[in-house]
Amino acid sequence: MSEKLHLSPEDEFPEDLSAVSNQDLQVLDSQVQRQLDYEYVAEGEPNPETEFRHHDLDDEFQERDTR
């Protein structure tokens, strides 16, 4: 797992999120969210790749949430 605080669209992203531990998934989500925030401020809109990653993470969290 990367020590970076953000995950740019060019950085590697797991193809199978179901194989990622809960803790690493939360770190990945934080990195993507920080990147999204940056893109909105610096570029006015998110990069499509960052948006897709954000949605993929949300879907994975939904699948894991057993409430």
C-alpha positions, 0 to 999 in steps of 0.5 A: 500500500502506498504511503501517499496521502492521495492516489492520482489517476496514474497510480496503480489501483487494485483490479479486485477490491474484494481481495483488499483488506478492510483497513487497506480499503479504508486507506485507499478510499481516503487517498481517492477522496483526497485526490477528488478534493484536489481535482475539484479545487485545482481543475474544477472537475474530477478526472473520470478515472478518479470518479470511477475509482470512487464509485468502485470503492463505494460499491465495495463498501456497500457489499461489505456493510452487513448492517 
